[in-house]
Amino acid sequence: MSISSSLLPSLSSSNTKAKLVVALMGNPNTGKSTLFSALTGIHVETGHFPGVTVERTVGSLMVGQQQLELIDLPGTYSLAPRAADEAIATQVLLGQQPGTPPVDAVLCVVDAANLQRNLFLVSQIAETALPMAIAVNMSDVSAKKGISLDVAALEERIGVPVVACQATGRKVTKPVIDAILRARPMSLDRLALFSAEFVAIERAWQTTLGQLLGKLVTEFEARRLLIDPQSVGRAQLQAKFGEPFTNELLKAQRALREVGVPFELEAAARYQWASDLLNGIETRPPFGTLSPSDYADRWLSRHPVGLLVFVTLMLLVFQSIFSFAQPLMELVEAGPEWVGSQIEANMSAGPLRSLLVNGVLAGVGGVVVFVPQLLILFLLIGILEDCGYMARAAFLTDRLLYRLTGLSGRAFVPLMSSFACAIPGMMSTRVIESPKERLITTLILPLMSCSARLPVYLLMINLLIPNEYLGGWLSLRALVLAGMMSLGAVVAIPVAWILNRLLQSTPATPFLMELPSYKWPSQFVALRKAYEQVRAFLVDAGTLILAMSIVIWGLGYFPGDRSKEQKIEQAIATQASELNAGTDAAEKLQAELQAEQARLLEISFLGQAGRLIEPAVKPLGWDWKIGLSVIASFPAREVIIATLGTIYSLGGDVGEDDAGLQAQLQSATWGDGRPVFTLPTGLSVMVFFALCAQCASTLVVMARETGSWRWPFLAFVYMTALAYIGAFLVYRLALMLGG
């Protein structure tokens, strides 16, 4: 017997739990996350669902004595999932996601301008029999389009609480919370989608399935297994129960065909139900009437002006990461440097001081230095995404990217961002819905020439490329620099093409996406998202990066008798007040210290490793010192400059434009007197750094984003192989051409 929805108990009257778990669900671009932020404020925890890389965002709030825990589930168009995030949303609703408490109610967030399409998902959620409320969001945007809705009539027809809201408004919280507390299951009498024959066959299948599995099966689970070819769990059940399950499934499906029920019926039935539901209570402008968003898209999505606007905005984002963050990065770096100077001034020389200054603080500095870039990137992406522009950016770049790499337009922003730093670029791959596409994008991002490679290029170019101009105006040095900066991006094209085919588990599908209406972005939401991303990086990736920095410090510090180094440092400290800067005595002591540090680095485990790999790097034109510098620069590529400075007795604080370092490199020779640093060698070093995965931080973040260390391992192996082959070929070619 069916029960009228008006007689069904509401969430607040039927539940005495101290904490009520409410899932927020909705299509992408409905403002669901914005509404979540408005309801929960800063009381939010983020992380990953156990075993997957899908983001988990949970917030809480108190309503009187009642605590509500809100889970912001990934946006999905259907409970017939095709991607990992859609599968997570379904599993959470069904109480099948480990580490997530059972859901007590669902808040369905729908777009007021696209109600019929959004109600498709609502009809599926209703079948779970969970208490439900509906928030009709962006009512202000729909009103500007000339769309009106009788909310009270919709609530009467659908039988669950419905509230119109504007997620960015200041008074959104109370009416939405009231609707949540009034949530109730929707009576299935109001959702008569299928014929009596369909229902009879479905219930027979439900009974058979329950007997086969030895447990109670809900009508929702039975229906999804029956009519959805890619249903969550169908493959697992077929593998577990074999022929009995498969035979019963085929039997039920044959019965459906015999009564003339096509499997495509579900979509038609649900959209027809939504259309009937809205008939007479929703008014829309005449067909063909253009909204302000439509007029804007005439220029911003299809017109050449759109490309100009797009390029301008992307250059602004790129410039913000590359240049605008620089003063903040220097300010952030100054903190660990100041603490290090205080430790050196107040602690006697020894392994503990070296560990704190060159290991711990250097590692901390290597982590926090990325914070300004990450913060600016995610703030700008959040604003562009919330206002509706990111969908247009993906649309504009889709065709070109797909033809070149097989990736969709959503990969453009991560790829572009990685020219500043691969870490924010890698974290911004979360805008990519397809797991396979996100993985391929992640694997090729380190090929983009980030800003950390620039010091290596500048050192080699200034050292070995003549300062000449082609045609009197085109700088040869600038041409080489442009070639190095673009080399990785060019190589990424065939790499992405190969990965697309190696990882192709299902036929490629067209890139389909919704273009949401333009709206004023919520700065609070953008800031919260940026804060969450930065915090996640510091907590998850930062600890591993710090650990790697300490390991590299240990390899470069041990073994070796440091007594002479400590005596020289004590002498410098003791005579500092007596010696004037620039005196012969001061310069002599400093030179002795740098020479001793170079000797200690040579006999350290790191130095021994450099000697060990010399036969392997000699075909590239490198000596053991270059090999040692490459190993030492694994935590960060730019460390090669400081390592070369230490090896050549100039200290670790030299820069790529240091005249002393360039002079030392120019005078470096092999045992037979041949110069080490020639044009072929310099090109070999630059090509290697353009293609290698010489950044521990990037690999750590890759492991975090993919949820496995096998992908960073694959990236390191294939990029190191590419770098070695590329460096070898360019070295040999340059020798053949007489370089």
Buried (B, 14 or more C-beta within 10 A) or exposed (E): EEEEBEEBEBBBEEBEEEEBBBBBBBBBBBBBBBBBBBBBEEEBEBBBBEEBBBBBBBBBBEBEEBBBBBBBBBBBBBBBBBBBBBBBBBBBBBEBBEEBBEBBBBBBBBBBBBBBBBBBBBBBBBBBBBBBBBBBBBBBBBBBBEBBBBBEBBBEBBBBBBBBBBBBEEEBBEBBBBBBBBBBBBBBEBBEBBBEBBBEBBEBBBEBBBEBBEEEBBBBBBBBBBBBEEBBBBEEBEEEBEEEBEEBBEEBBEBBEEEEBEEEBBEEBBBEBBEEBBEEBBEBEEEEEEBEBBEBBEEBBEEEEBBEBBEEBBEEBBEBBBEEBEEBBEEBBEEBBEBBEEBBEEEEBEEEBBBBBBBBBBBBBBBBBBBBBBBBBBBBBBBBBBBBBBBBBBBBBBEEBBEEBBBBBBBBBBBBBBBBBBBBBBBBBBBBBBBBBBBBBBBBBBBBBBBBBBBBBBBBBBBBBEEEEEEEEEBBBEBBBEBBBBBBBEBBBEBBBEBBEEEEEEEEEEBEBBBBBBBEBBEBBBBBBBBBBBBBBBEBBBEBBBEBBBBBBBBBBBEBEBEBBBBBBEBBEEEEEEBEEEEEEBEEBBBBBBBBBBBBBBBBBBBBBBBEBBEEBBEBBBBBBBBBBBBBBBBBBBBBBBBBBBBBBBBBEBEBEBEEBBEBBEEBEEEEEEEBBBBBBBBBBBBBBBBBBBBBBBBBBBBBBBBBEEBBBBBBEBBBEBBBEBBBEBBBEBBEEEB
